[in-house]
């Protein structure tokens, strides 16, 4: 699913619901920020974990469109040699993907 503002279909009536961000799945209470909006006349909570993607909050809907996922077997090859630092970074990325680690939260 691709979530974006202005898409034709509303995917969720709001971005944060029941202490969970519906964009990124965050449930860590330390990664939410709540404030009172006099304009909306209510408290608004938004997710700090994925805020760089656009704010996901407890008032505004998330828009998106359905996508189709399919896997393909592709053989990736580099036309050049990685240096030692790039090899270490590549190994960390592969390890994170295989073991489902989040490199941003370390």
Gaussian input, Z-matrix of N, CA and C with variables (Angstrom, degrees):
# hf/3-21g

backbone

0 1
 N
 C     1     B1
 C     2     B2     1     A1
 N     3     B3     2     A2     1     D1
 C     4     B4     3     A3     2     D2
 C     5     B5     4     A4     3     D3
 N     6     B6     5     A5     4     D4
 C     7     B7     6     A6     5     D5
 C     8     B8     7     A7     6     D6
 N     9     B9     8     A8     7     D7
 C    10    B10     9     A9     8     D8
 C    11    B11    10    A10     9     D9
 N    12    B12    11    A11    10    D10
 C    13    B13    12    A12    11    D11
 C    14    B14    13    A13    12    D12
 N    15    B15    14    A14    13    D13
 C    16    B16    15    A15    14    D14
 C    17    B17    16    A16    15    D15
 N    18    B18    17    A17    16    D16
 C    19    B19    18    A18    17    D17
 C    20    B20    19    A19    18    D18
 N    21    B21    20    A20    19    D19
 C    22    B22    21    A21    20    D20
 C    23    B23    22    A22    21    D21
 N    24    B24    23    A23    22    D22
 C    25    B25    24    A24    23    D23
 C    26    B26    25    A25    24    D24
 N    27    B27    26    A26    25    D25
 C    28    B28    27    A27    26    D26
 C    29    B29    28    A28    27    D27
 N    30    B30    29    A29    28    D28
 C    31    B31    30    A30    29    D29
 C    32    B32    31    A31    30    D30
 N    33    B33    32    A32    31    D31
 C    34    B34    33    A33    32    D32
 C    35    B35    34    A34    33    D33
 N    36    B36    35    A35    34    D34
 C    37    B37    36    A36    35    D35
 C    38    B38    37    A37    36    D36
 N    39    B39    38    A38    37    D37
 C    40    B40    39    A39    38    D38
 C    41    B41    40    A40    39    D39
 N    42    B42    41    A41    40    D40
 C    43    B43    42    A42    41    D41
 C    44    B44    43    A43    42    D42
 N    45    B45    44    A44    43    D43
 C    46    B46    45    A45    44    D44
 C    47    B47    46    A46    45    D45
 N    48    B48    47    A47    46    D46
 C    49    B49    48    A48    47    D47
 C    50    B50    49    A49    48    D48
 N    51    B51    50    A50    49    D49
 C    52    B52    51    A51    50    D50
 C    53    B53    52    A52    51    D51
 N    54    B54    53    A53    52    D52
 C    55    B55    54    A54    53    D53
 C    56    B56    55    A55    54    D54
 N    57    B57    56    A56    55    D55
 C    58    B58    57    A57    56    D56
 C    59    B59    58    A58    57    D57
 N    60    B60    59    A59    58    D58
 C    61    B61    60    A60    59    D59
 C    62    B62    61    A61    60    D60
 N    63    B63    62    A62    61    D61
 C    64    B64    63    A63    62    D62
 C    65    B65    64    A64    63    D63
 N    66    B66    65    A65    64    D64
 C    67    B67    66    A66    65    D65
 C    68    B68    67    A67    66    D66
 N    69    B69    68    A68    67    D67
 C    70    B70    69    A69    68    D68
 C    71    B71    70    A70    69    D69
 N    72    B72    71    A71    70    D70
 C    73    B73    72    A72    71    D71
 C    74    B74    73    A73    72    D72
 N    75    B75    74    A74    73    D73
 C    76    B76    75    A75    74    D74
 C    77    B77    76    A76    75    D75
 N    78    B78    77    A77    76    D76
 C    79    B79    78    A78    77    D77
 C    80    B80    79    A79    78    D78
 N    81    B81    80    A80    79    D79
 C    82    B82    81    A81    80    D80
 C    83    B83    82    A82    81    D81
 N    84    B84    83    A83    82    D82
 C    85    B85    84    A84    83    D83
 C    86    B86    85    A85    84    D84
 N    87    B87    86    A86    85    D85
 C    88    B88    87    A87    86    D86
 C    89    B89    88    A88    87    D87
 N    90    B90    89    A89    88    D88
 C    91    B91    90    A90    89    D89
 C    92    B92    91    A91    90    D90
 N    93    B93    92    A92    91    D91
 C    94    B94    93    A93    92    D92
 C    95    B95    94    A94    93    D93
 N    96    B96    95    A95    94    D94
 C    97    B97    96    A96    95    D95
 C    98    B98    97    A97    96    D96
 N    99    B99    98    A98    97    D97
 C   100   B100    99    A99    98    D98
 C   101   B101   100   A100    99    D99
 N   102   B102   101   A101   100   D100
 C   103   B103   102   A102   101   D101
 C   104   B104   103   A103   102   D102
 N   105   B105   104   A104   103   D103
 C   106   B106   105   A105   104   D104
 C   107   B107   106   A106   105   D105
 N   108   B108   107   A107   106   D106
 C   109   B109   108   A108   107   D107
 C   110   B110   109   A109   108   D108
 N   111   B111   110   A110   109   D109
 C   112   B112   111   A111   110   D110
 C   113   B113   112   A112   111   D111
 N   114   B114   113   A113   112   D112
 C   115   B115   114   A114   113   D113
 C   116   B116   115   A115   114   D114
 N   117   B117   116   A116   115   D115
 C   118   B118   117   A117   116   D116
 C   119   B119   118   A118   117   D117
 N   120   B120   119   A119   118   D118
 C   121   B121   120   A120   119   D119
 C   122   B122   121   A121   120   D120
 N   123   B123   122   A122   121   D121
 C   124   B124   123   A123   122   D122
 C   125   B125   124   A124   123   D123
 N   126   B126   125   A125   124   D124
 C   127   B127   126   A126   125   D125
 C   128   B128   127   A127   126   D126
 N   129   B129   128   A128   127   D127
 C   130   B130   129   A129   128   D128
 C   131   B131   130   A130   129   D129
 N   132   B132   131   A131   130   D130
 C   133   B133   132   A132   131   D131
 C   134   B134   133   A133   132   D132
 N   135   B135   134   A134   133   D133
 C   136   B136   135   A135   134   D134
 C   137   B137   136   A136   135   D135
 N   138   B138   137   A137   136   D136
 C   139   B139   138   A138   137   D137
 C   140   B140   139   A139   138   D138
 N   141   B141   140   A140   139   D139
 C   142   B142   141   A141   140   D140
 C   143   B143   142   A142   141   D141
 N   144   B144   143   A143   142   D142
 C   145   B145   144   A144   143   D143
 C   146   B146   145   A145   144   D144
 N   147   B147   146   A146   145   D145
 C   148   B148   147   A147   146   D146
 C   149   B149   148   A148   147   D147
 N   150   B150   149   A149   148   D148
 C   151   B151   150   A150   149   D149
 C   152   B152   151   A151   150   D150
 N   153   B153   152   A152   151   D151
 C   154   B154   153   A153   152   D152
 C   155   B155   154   A154   153   D153
 N   156   B156   155   A155   154   D154
 C   157   B157   156   A156   155   D155
 C   158   B158   157   A157   156   D156
 N   159   B159   158   A158   157   D157
 C   160   B160   159   A159   158   D158
 C   161   B161   160   A160   159   D159
 N   162   B162   161   A161   160   D160
 C   163   B163   162   A162   161   D161
 C   164   B164   163   A163   162   D162
 N   165   B165   164   A164   163   D163
 C   166   B166   165   A165   164   D164
 C   167   B167   166   A166   165   D165
 N   168   B168   167   A167   166   D166
 C   169   B169   168   A168   167   D167
 C   170   B170   169   A169   168   D168
 N   171   B171   170   A170   169   D169
 C   172   B172   171   A171   170   D170
 C   173   B173   172   A172   171   D171
 N   174   B174   173   A173   172   D172
 C   175   B175   174   A174   173   D173
 C   176   B176   175   A175   174   D174
 N   177   B177   176   A176   175   D175
 C   178   B178   177   A177   176   D176
 C   179   B179   178   A178   177   D177
 N   180   B180   179   A179   178   D178
 C   181   B181   180   A180   179   D179
 C   182   B182   181   A181   180   D180
 N   183   B183   182   A182   181   D181
 C   184   B184   183   A183   182   D182
 C   185   B185   184   A184   183   D183
 N   186   B186   185   A185   184   D184
 C   187   B187   186   A186   185   D185
 C   188   B188   187   A187   186   D186
 N   189   B189   188   A188   187   D187
 C   190   B190   189   A189   188   D188
 C   191   B191   190   A190   189   D189
 N   192   B192   191   A191   190   D190
 C   193   B193   192   A192   191   D191
 C   194   B194   193   A193   192   D192
 N   195   B195   194   A194   193   D193
 C   196   B196   195   A195   194   D194
 C   197   B197   196   A196   195   D195
 N   198   B198   197   A197   196   D196
 C   199   B199   198   A198   197   D197
 C   200   B200   199   A199   198   D198
 N   201   B201   200   A200   199   D199
 C   202   B202   201   A201   200   D200
 C   203   B203   202   A202   201   D201
 N   204   B204   203   A203   202   D202
 C   205   B205   204   A204   203   D203
 C   206   B206   205   A205   204   D204
 N   207   B207   206   A206   205   D205
 C   208   B208   207   A207   206   D206
 C   209   B209   208   A208   207   D207
 N   210   B210   209   A209   208   D208
 C   211   B211   210   A210   209   D209
 C   212   B212   211   A211   210   D210
 N   213   B213   212   A212   211   D211
 C   214   B214   213   A213   212   D212
 C   215   B215   214   A214   213   D213
 N   216   B216   215   A215   214   D214
 C   217   B217   216   A216   215   D215
 C   218   B218   217   A217   216   D216
 N   219   B219   218   A218   217   D217
 C   220   B220   219   A219   218   D218
 C   221   B221   220   A220   219   D219
 N   222   B222   221   A221   220   D220
 C   223   B223   222   A222   221   D221
 C   224   B224   223   A223   222   D222
 N   225   B225   224   A224   223   D223
 C   226   B226   225   A225   224   D224
 C   227   B227   226   A226   225   D225
 N   228   B228   227   A227   226   D226
 C   229   B229   228   A228   227   D227
 C   230   B230   229   A229   228   D228
 N   231   B231   230   A230   229   D229
 C   232   B232   231   A231   230   D230
 C   233   B233   232   A232   231   D231
 N   234   B234   233   A233   232   D232
 C   235   B235   234   A234   233   D233
 C   236   B236   235   A235   234   D234
 N   237   B237   236   A236   235   D235
 C   238   B238   237   A237   236   D236
 C   239   B239   238   A238   237   D237
 N   240   B240   239   A239   238   D238
 C   241   B241   240   A240   239   D239
 C   242   B242   241   A241   240   D240
 N   243   B243   242   A242   241   D241
 C   244   B244   243   A243   242   D242
 C   245   B245   244   A244   243   D243
 N   246   B246   245   A245   244   D244
 C   247   B247   246   A246   245   D245
 C   248   B248   247   A247   246   D246
 N   249   B249   248   A248   247   D247
 C   250   B250   249   A249   248   D248
 C   251   B251   250   A250   249   D249
 N   252   B252   251   A251   250   D250
 C   253   B253   252   A252   251   D251
 C   254   B254   253   A253   252   D252
 N   255   B255   254   A254   253   D253
 C   256   B256   255   A255   254   D254
 C   257   B257   256   A256   255   D255
 N   258   B258   257   A257   256   D256
 C   259   B259   258   A258   257   D257
 C   260   B260   259   A259   258   D258
 N   261   B261   260   A260   259   D259
 C   262   B262   261   A261   260   D260
 C   263   B263   262   A262   261   D261
 N   264   B264   263   A263   262   D262
 C   265   B265   264   A264   263   D263
 C   266   B266   265   A265   264   D264
 N   267   B267   266   A266   265   D265
 C   268   B268   267   A267   266   D266
 C   269   B269   268   A268   267   D267
 N   270   B270   269   A269   268   D268
 C   271   B271   270   A270   269   D269
 C   272   B272   271   A271   270   D270
 N   273   B273   272   A272   271   D271
 C   274   B274   273   A273   272   D272
 C   275   B275   274   A274   273   D273
 N   276   B276   275   A275   274   D274
 C   277   B277   276   A276   275   D275
 C   278   B278   277   A277   276   D276
 N   279   B279   278   A278   277   D277
 C   280   B280   279   A279   278   D278
 C   281   B281   280   A280   279   D279
 N   282   B282   281   A281   280   D280
 C   283   B283   282   A282   281   D281
 C   284   B284   283   A283   282   D282
 N   285   B285   284   A284   283   D283
 C   286   B286   285   A285   284   D284
 C   287   B287   286   A286   285   D285
 N   288   B288   287   A287   286   D286
 C   289   B289   288   A288   287   D287
 C   290   B290   289   A289   288   D288
 N   291   B291   290   A290   289   D289
 C   292   B292   291   A291   290   D290
 C   293   B293   292   A292   291   D291
 N   294   B294   293   A293   292   D292
 C   295   B295   294   A294   293   D293
 C   296   B296   295   A295   294   D294
 N   297   B297   296   A296   295   D295
 C   298   B298   297   A297   296   D296
 C   299   B299   298   A298   297   D297
 N   300   B300   299   A299   298   D298
 C   301   B301   300   A300   299   D299
 C   302   B302   301   A301   300   D300
 N   303   B303   302   A302   301   D301
 C   304   B304   303   A303   302   D302
 C   305   B305   304   A304   303   D303
 N   306   B306   305   A305   304   D304
 C   307   B307   306   A306   305   D305
 C   308   B308   307   A307   306   D306
 N   309   B309   308   A308   307   D307
 C   310   B310   309   A309   308   D308
 C   311   B311   310   A310   309   D309
 N   312   B312   311   A311   310   D310
 C   313   B313   312   A312   311   D311
 C   314   B314   313   A313   312   D312
 N   315   B315   314   A314   313   D313
 C   316   B316   315   A315   314   D314
 C   317   B317   316   A316   315   D315

   B1=1.4420
   B2=1.5225
   B3=1.3055
   B4=1.4558
   B5=1.5180
   B6=1.3334
   B7=1.4549
   B8=1.5119
   B9=1.3098
   B10=1.4602
   B11=1.5189
   B12=1.3258
   B13=1.4501
   B14=1.5167
   B15=1.3138
   B16=1.4531
   B17=1.5170
   B18=1.3253
   B19=1.4598
   B20=1.5256
   B21=1.3274
   B22=1.4621
   B23=1.5275
   B24=1.3008
   B25=1.4657
   B26=1.5229
   B27=1.3251
   B28=1.4629
   B29=1.5169
   B30=1.3250
   B31=1.4559
   B32=1.5266
   B33=1.3460
   B34=1.4590
   B35=1.5207
   B36=1.3343
   B37=1.4634
   B38=1.5239
   B39=1.3250
   B40=1.4703
   B41=1.5167
   B42=1.3218
   B43=1.4639
   B44=1.5106
   B45=1.3332
   B46=1.4653
   B47=1.5182
   B48=1.3207
   B49=1.4650
   B50=1.5235
   B51=1.3321
   B52=1.4679
   B53=1.5292
   B54=1.3303
   B55=1.4682
   B56=1.5222
   B57=1.3355
   B58=1.4570
   B59=1.5242
   B60=1.3371
   B61=1.4637
   B62=1.5216
   B63=1.3077
   B64=1.4581
   B65=1.5220
   B66=1.3386
   B67=1.4662
   B68=1.5216
   B69=1.3447
   B70=1.4704
   B71=1.5290
   B72=1.3334
   B73=1.4601
   B74=1.5212
   B75=1.3319
   B76=1.4616
   B77=1.5294
   B78=1.3433
   B79=1.4674
   B80=1.5266
   B81=1.3318
   B82=1.4674
   B83=1.5245
   B84=1.3414
   B85=1.4653
   B86=1.5289
   B87=1.3210
   B88=1.4663
   B89=1.5283
   B90=1.3223
   B91=1.4581
   B92=1.5257
   B93=1.3361
   B94=1.4663
   B95=1.5255
   B96=1.3222
   B97=1.4562
   B98=1.5219
   B99=1.3297
   B100=1.4591
   B101=1.5198
   B102=1.3158
   B103=1.4643
   B104=1.5270
   B105=1.3166
   B106=1.4560
   B107=1.5161
   B108=1.3327
   B109=1.4583
   B110=1.5305
   B111=1.3203
   B112=1.4658
   B113=1.5299
   B114=1.3312
   B115=1.4614
   B116=1.5300
   B117=1.3381
   B118=1.4686
   B119=1.5282
   B120=1.3455
   B121=1.4516
   B122=1.5353
   B123=1.3264
   B124=1.4587
   B125=1.5195
   B126=1.3230
   B127=1.4580
   B128=1.5271
   B129=1.3136
   B130=1.4591
   B131=1.5215
   B132=1.3155
   B133=1.4581
   B134=1.5170
   B135=1.3363
   B136=1.4611
   B137=1.5268
   B138=1.3258
   B139=1.4569
   B140=1.5251
   B141=1.3367
   B142=1.4574
   B143=1.5323
   B144=1.3297
   B145=1.4656
   B146=1.5208
   B147=1.3202
   B148=1.4634
   B149=1.5264
   B150=1.3364
   B151=1.4619
   B152=1.5286
   B153=1.3249
   B154=1.4677
   B155=1.5306
   B156=1.3238
   B157=1.4622
   B158=1.5285
   B159=1.3184
   B160=1.4565
   B161=1.5124
   B162=1.3102
   B163=1.4617
   B164=1.5215
   B165=1.3086
   B166=1.4592
   B167=1.5179
   B168=1.3500
   B169=1.4594
   B170=1.5255
   B171=1.3256
   B172=1.4698
   B173=1.5223
   B174=1.3219
   B175=1.4593
   B176=1.5317
   B177=1.3238
   B178=1.4582
   B179=1.5213
   B180=1.3339
   B181=1.4628
   B182=1.5275
   B183=1.3272
   B184=1.4596
   B185=1.5239
   B186=1.3062
   B187=1.4542
   B188=1.5190
   B189=1.2985
   B190=1.4565
   B191=1.5059
   B192=1.2900
   B193=1.4554
   B194=1.5146
   B195=1.3012
   B196=1.4576
   B197=1.5297
   B198=1.3052
   B199=1.4540
   B200=1.5172
   B201=1.2870
   B202=1.4584
   B203=1.5169
   B204=1.3116
   B205=1.4606
   B206=1.5179
   B207=1.3122
   B208=1.4559
   B209=1.5161
   B210=1.3051
   B211=1.4606
   B212=1.5178
   B213=1.2967
   B214=1.4543
   B215=1.5162
   B216=1.3012
   B217=1.4521
   B218=1.5272
   B219=1.3143
   B220=1.4539
   B221=1.5212
   B222=1.2945
   B223=1.4540
   B224=1.5250
   B225=1.3382
   B226=1.4586
   B227=1.5203
   B228=1.3139
   B229=1.4639
   B230=1.5194
   B231=1.3035
   B232=1.4623
   B233=1.5266
   B234=1.3006
   B235=1.4600
   B236=1.5351
   B237=1.3387
   B238=1.4537
   B239=1.5225
   B240=1.3223
   B241=1.4615
   B242=1.5319
   B243=1.3333
   B244=1.4616
   B245=1.5224
   B246=1.3492
   B247=1.4666
   B248=1.5316
   B249=1.3215
   B250=1.4717
   B251=1.5256
   B252=1.3219
   B253=1.4744
   B254=1.5307
   B255=1.3161
   B256=1.4620
   B257=1.5275
   B258=1.3255
   B259=1.4704
   B260=1.5296
   B261=1.3575
   B262=1.4746
   B263=1.5311
   B264=1.3325
   B265=1.4718
   B266=1.5257
   B267=1.3150
   B268=1.4622
   B269=1.5281
   B270=1.3212
   B271=1.4712
   B272=1.5217
   B273=1.3502
   B274=1.4810
   B275=1.5196
   B276=1.3222
   B277=1.4648
   B278=1.5194
   B279=1.3222
   B280=1.4663
   B281=1.5242
   B282=1.3308
   B283=1.4573
   B284=1.5305
   B285=1.3449
   B286=1.4665
   B287=1.5173
   B288=1.3224
   B289=1.4645
   B290=1.5286
   B291=1.3227
   B292=1.4650
   B293=1.5250
   B294=1.3464
   B295=1.4677
   B296=1.5198
   B297=1.3218
   B298=1.4643
   B299=1.5254
   B300=1.3383
   B301=1.4634
   B302=1.5179
   B303=1.3103
   B304=1.4450
   B305=1.5227
   B306=1.3272
   B307=1.4618
   B308=1.5271
   B309=1.3199
   B310=1.4636
   B311=1.5101
   B312=1.3037
   B313=1.4638
   B314=1.5314
   B315=1.3075
   B316=1.4684
   B317=1.4847
   A1=108.24
   A2=116.14
   A3=121.47
   A4=107.74
   A5=116.67
   A6=121.18
   A7=108.80
   A8=117.03
   A9=120.16
   A10=109.13
   A11=115.41
   A12=120.58
   A13=109.66
   A14=117.45
   A15=121.95
   A16=114.73
   A17=118.72
   A18=120.44
   A19=109.35
   A20=117.47
   A21=119.60
   A22=116.20
   A23=117.90
   A24=120.81
   A25=111.06
   A26=115.87
   A27=120.12
   A28=107.55
   A29=115.33
   A30=118.86
   A31=110.96
   A32=116.39
   A33=121.45
   A34=108.15
   A35=117.13
   A36=120.12
   A37=111.97
   A38=117.68
   A39=123.22
   A40=108.41
   A41=115.74
   A42=120.54
   A43=115.08
   A44=117.41
   A45=121.56
   A46=107.59
   A47=115.22
   A48=120.37
   A49=108.32
   A50=117.28
   A51=122.53
   A52=112.13
   A53=116.44
   A54=123.01
   A55=113.32
   A56=117.26
   A57=121.56
   A58=109.50
   A59=115.45
   A60=120.63
   A61=107.36
   A62=116.47
   A63=120.17
   A64=112.28
   A65=118.20
   A66=120.88
   A67=110.49
   A68=117.17
   A69=119.97
   A70=113.38
   A71=117.75
   A72=120.47
   A73=114.22
   A74=118.10
   A75=122.24
   A76=111.21
   A77=116.00
   A78=122.65
   A79=111.56
   A80=117.20
   A81=122.21
   A82=108.93
   A83=116.60
   A84=121.42
   A85=112.90
   A86=117.41
   A87=120.37
   A88=111.90
   A89=117.19
   A90=121.20
   A91=112.41
   A92=116.44
   A93=121.82
   A94=108.05
   A95=116.14
   A96=121.09
   A97=107.57
   A98=117.03
   A99=122.37
   A100=109.69
   A101=116.11
   A102=121.88
   A103=108.43
   A104=116.13
   A105=121.05
   A106=109.53
   A107=116.24
   A108=122.06
   A109=108.59
   A110=116.31
   A111=119.14
   A112=110.37
   A113=117.56
   A114=121.36
   A115=110.61
   A116=116.29
   A117=121.46
   A118=112.05
   A119=116.83
   A120=123.20
   A121=111.99
   A122=115.27
   A123=121.25
   A124=109.41
   A125=115.55
   A126=120.67
   A127=108.69
   A128=116.16
   A129=121.94
   A130=107.81
   A131=115.78
   A132=122.30
   A133=108.15
   A134=115.40
   A135=117.37
   A136=110.97
   A137=114.37
   A138=122.24
   A139=110.32
   A140=116.29
   A141=121.83
   A142=111.82
   A143=116.51
   A144=120.43
   A145=111.96
   A146=118.21
   A147=120.63
   A148=112.51
   A149=117.74
   A150=121.51
   A151=112.15
   A152=118.71
   A153=121.16
   A154=111.85
   A155=117.19
   A156=121.08
   A157=111.92
   A158=117.03
   A159=122.52
   A160=106.82
   A161=117.18
   A162=119.51
   A163=112.31
   A164=115.20
   A165=123.69
   A166=105.64
   A167=117.54
   A168=119.03
   A169=112.33
   A170=114.30
   A171=121.56
   A172=113.40
   A173=118.39
   A174=121.68
   A175=111.83
   A176=117.25
   A177=121.60
   A178=112.31
   A179=116.79
   A180=119.77
   A181=111.64
   A182=115.89
   A183=122.16
   A184=107.20
   A185=115.33
   A186=120.83
   A187=108.47
   A188=116.03
   A189=118.43
   A190=111.66
   A191=115.24
   A192=121.15
   A193=108.19
   A194=116.18
   A195=121.33
   A196=109.62
   A197=115.68
   A198=121.41
   A199=108.91
   A200=115.73
   A201=120.42
   A202=108.01
   A203=116.16
   A204=120.39
   A205=108.88
   A206=114.81
   A207=119.15
   A208=107.83
   A209=115.53
   A210=119.21
   A211=109.32
   A212=114.13
   A213=120.83
   A214=108.39
   A215=116.88
   A216=121.43
   A217=107.83
   A218=114.65
   A219=120.42
   A220=108.06
   A221=116.13
   A222=121.29
   A223=108.20
   A224=115.67
   A225=120.67
   A226=110.05
   A227=116.05
   A228=120.88
   A229=108.40
   A230=114.99
   A231=120.26
   A232=109.55
   A233=115.48
   A234=120.93
   A235=110.73
   A236=116.10
   A237=120.92
   A238=108.36
   A239=116.44
   A240=122.25
   A241=109.63
   A242=116.86
   A243=121.00
   A244=109.59
   A245=116.03
   A246=118.57
   A247=108.08
   A248=117.63
   A249=121.65
   A250=112.81
   A251=117.62
   A252=120.98
   A253=110.25
   A254=117.57
   A255=120.84
   A256=111.07
   A257=117.17
   A258=120.75
   A259=110.96
   A260=116.51
   A261=120.27
   A262=110.41
   A263=116.82
   A264=120.53
   A265=110.09
   A266=116.84
   A267=120.96
   A268=111.24
   A269=116.64
   A270=120.82
   A271=111.03
   A272=116.78
   A273=119.95
   A274=111.40
   A275=116.69
   A276=120.40
   A277=111.34
   A278=116.70
   A279=119.86
   A280=111.61
   A281=117.13
   A282=121.54
   A283=110.96
   A284=116.80
   A285=120.66
   A286=111.07
   A287=117.11
   A288=120.41
   A289=110.62
   A290=116.56
   A291=120.44
   A292=112.29
   A293=117.35
   A294=121.51
   A295=113.55
   A296=116.67
   A297=123.35
   A298=112.27
   A299=115.78
   A300=121.72
   A301=109.56
   A302=116.54
   A303=122.33
   A304=108.35
   A305=117.92
   A306=121.33
   A307=112.85
   A308=117.97
   A309=121.18
   A310=112.42
   A311=119.32
   A312=122.30
   A313=111.90
   A314=119.80
   A315=120.96
   A316=111.33
   D1=136.20
   D2=175.48
   D3=-104.72
   D4=121.77
   D5=178.47
   D6=-100.10
   D7=126.62
   D8=179.24
   D9=-155.90
   D10=156.29
   D11=178.05
   D12=-75.33
   D13=140.07
   D14=174.94
   D15=84.16
   D16=5.60
   D17=178.08
   D18=-71.63
   D19=159.16
   D20=-173.01
   D21=-66.65
   D22=-29.40
   D23=-175.60
   D24=-114.94
   D25=137.37
   D26=173.87
   D27=-80.15
   D28=123.92
   D29=179.50
   D30=-85.87
   D31=-38.45
   D32=179.32
   D33=-138.31
   D34=143.36
   D35=-178.96
   D36=-66.82
   D37=-21.67
   D38=172.81
   D39=-156.94
   D40=158.84
   D41=-174.23
   D42=-80.11
   D43=-29.65
   D44=179.78
   D45=-122.61
   D46=125.31
   D47=-176.69
   D48=-147.37
   D49=134.10
   D50=177.46
   D51=53.18
   D52=47.23
   D53=178.37
   D54=58.60
   D55=33.66
   D56=176.41
   D57=-140.63
   D58=136.68
   D59=173.45
   D60=-83.28
   D61=123.74
   D62=-177.88
   D63=-81.54
   D64=-7.39
   D65=174.33
   D66=-83.39
   D67=-54.50
   D68=-173.07
   D69=-107.43
   D70=-10.36
   D71=179.16
   D72=86.98
   D73=2.51
   D74=-179.13
   D75=-56.64
   D76=135.08
   D77=173.90
   D78=-125.98
   D79=0.44
   D80=-177.83
   D81=-73.53
   D82=113.67
   D83=-176.18
   D84=-60.08
   D85=-26.15
   D86=178.85
   D87=-71.40
   D88=-16.56
   D89=-179.00
   D90=-101.68
   D91=23.09
   D92=172.38
   D93=-121.13
   D94=147.70
   D95=175.82
   D96=-124.52
   D97=132.83
   D98=-178.86
   D99=-121.99
   D100=137.08
   D101=176.92
   D102=-145.76
   D103=163.18
   D104=177.95
   D105=-94.69
   D106=129.29
   D107=177.91
   D108=-105.64
   D109=115.29
   D110=177.41
   D111=-71.19
   D112=-25.93
   D113=177.32
   D114=-66.97
   D115=-46.91
   D116=179.17
   D117=-85.12
   D118=-14.07
   D119=-178.29
   D120=58.57
   D121=41.67
   D122=179.92
   D123=-160.81
   D124=165.82
   D125=172.61
   D126=-80.06
   D127=139.07
   D128=179.30
   D129=-120.14
   D130=132.14
   D131=176.96
   D132=-115.52
   D133=133.03
   D134=175.18
   D135=-132.13
   D136=158.21
   D137=-174.11
   D138=-86.83
   D139=124.16
   D140=177.15
   D141=-82.79
   D142=-20.24
   D143=-176.65
   D144=-66.22
   D145=-39.58
   D146=-176.39
   D147=-119.80
   D148=20.27
   D149=-175.93
   D150=-59.81
   D151=-26.32
   D152=178.93
   D153=-65.90
   D154=-19.39
   D155=178.10
   D156=-85.56
   D157=-3.85
   D158=-172.56
   D159=116.83
   D160=145.76
   D161=-172.15
   D162=-71.32
   D163=131.00
   D164=173.25
   D165=-110.15
   D166=111.88
   D167=-174.74
   D168=-130.61
   D169=178.76
   D170=-173.46
   D171=-84.62
   D172=4.44
   D173=-178.75
   D174=-116.41
   D175=-45.02
   D176=-173.15
   D177=-90.99
   D178=142.71
   D179=179.38
   D180=-73.37
   D181=156.86
   D182=170.55
   D183=-98.81
   D184=132.26
   D185=178.77
   D186=-105.32
   D187=152.62
   D188=178.58
   D189=-171.26
   D190=-179.38
   D191=176.25
   D192=-139.16
   D193=145.52
   D194=-179.40
   D195=-69.75
   D196=144.43
   D197=175.94
   D198=-125.76
   D199=159.09
   D200=178.32
   D201=-104.10
   D202=129.50
   D203=178.77
   D204=-101.47
   D205=137.00
   D206=172.56
   D207=-146.77
   D208=147.10
   D209=-180.00
   D210=-100.62
   D211=145.88
   D212=177.32
   D213=-132.20
   D214=142.77
   D215=174.88
   D216=-88.11
   D217=109.84
   D218=-177.89
   D219=-124.23
   D220=133.11
   D221=178.45
   D222=-96.67
   D223=106.13
   D224=179.93
   D225=-86.72
   D226=132.94
   D227=177.83
   D228=-137.02
   D229=137.48
   D230=175.48
   D231=-91.43
   D232=143.30
   D233=179.33
   D234=-91.14
   D235=13.95
   D236=-178.63
   D237=-150.33
   D238=167.23
   D239=-179.08
   D240=-94.78
   D241=137.16
   D242=175.41
   D243=-77.17
   D244=147.50
   D245=173.29
   D246=-81.63
   D247=176.68
   D248=-174.76
   D249=-60.79
   D250=-42.75
   D251=179.86
   D252=-65.86
   D253=-40.72
   D254=178.09
   D255=-65.73
   D256=-36.77
   D257=177.03
   D258=-63.71
   D259=-41.69
   D260=177.82
   D261=-64.18
   D262=-43.74
   D263=179.59
   D264=-63.70
   D265=-41.85
   D266=178.88
   D267=-62.29
   D268=-42.59
   D269=178.73
   D270=-62.73
   D271=-41.66
   D272=177.85
   D273=-63.59
   D274=-41.79
   D275=179.00
   D276=-63.37
   D277=-46.62
   D278=178.68
   D279=-60.81
   D280=-42.76
   D281=177.98
   D282=-61.77
   D283=-42.84
   D284=-179.97
   D285=-64.23
   D286=-41.08
   D287=179.69
   D288=-66.47
   D289=-47.02
   D290=-178.32
   D291=-64.42
   D292=-37.13
   D293=-176.59
   D294=-102.93
   D295=8.17
   D296=176.98
   D297=55.55
   D298=45.34
   D299=174.97
   D300=-92.11
   D301=148.86
   D302=176.82
   D303=-98.77
   D304=108.76
   D305=-178.39
   D306=-71.06
   D307=-20.62
   D308=-178.38
   D309=-76.54
   D310=-19.49
   D311=-173.32
   D312=-102.51
   D313=12.40
   D314=-179.21
   D315=-90.58

